[in-house]
Amino acid sequence: MDATTKVLVSSGGVFEVEYENQLIYSKKKLGRFPEQGEVVKIVYGLDQGLPLADAQKQASLGIAPLPSFTEWLTSFITRKKA
């Protein structure tokens, strides 16, 4: 199964992002837009095996590393497919 990421289209200022069929970011729930790189950091944390809540927390606190493109591409290519 290939990884999928999608932004869910809606109205009223709602901004939500799903990754592999799970909601990883919701402006509606958090009341704010993501910080620069926050969604990418969540996805990277998930790809590194972190539980969703931990990946979200690290990304929102700014303690999650933002991978270089090479690091991200390597992890994407070599990750195990479900």
N, C-alpha and C positions, 0 to 999 in steps of 0.2 A: 504494500500500500504506500503510495506517495504522500508526502506531507502536503497539506493544503492550508492556506491562510486566506481569509477573506474578511473584508470590511462589510458589515451588515448595513444595508441601505434602509433608512427610515426617515422620519421627519421629527421636527421639534427639537433639533440640536442633539439628538442621541447619536453617540459614536461608540460602536462596539466592534471588537476584533475577535475572530475565532481562529484557533490554530488546531488542526487535527480534530475538528468537531467539538472543541471545548472553548467556552468563552474565556479569553485570557485578559481582556481589558474592556471595561464598560464605563463610559463617561456618565451614563445615567446612574449607575450604582455609586461611583466615586465623586460625581459632581464636578469633575474637572477633565480637561484634555490631558493626554499623557505628556510628560516632559520629553524633550528631544532625546531620542534613543531608547526611551523606556520600553516600548513594545518590542523592539529588537532585542533588548536585554532579557525580557521575559522569554522570548522564543529561544534565545541562546541558552538560558538557564534550563529550560525544559529539555533541549537537545543534550545538555550535559547530565541529565538524569535527575534534576531537582524536582521535587513536588511543586505543583502549580503555586500554592500559597507561598512557598519559600522563594520561588523565582520572582513572583510579584513583589514580595516584600523587599528583596534585595534590589530589584530594579527601581522601586519607588523611593528607596532610601539613598540611591545612587552608589551603593556598594558593589553592585554587580559589574563585572568587567564588560566593556563593550569590545567584542572581538574585532580583530582586523578582518578585512575581507577574506584574506587567505585562510585565517583560522576558521571563519564561518564556513567558507566553501569546503574546506577539508572535513569539518565535522558533518556538514550536510551530505557530502559524497560518501563518507565512511560510516554513517549511522546505520544501525540495524533497522530493517524494515519490518513492520509488524505483520 
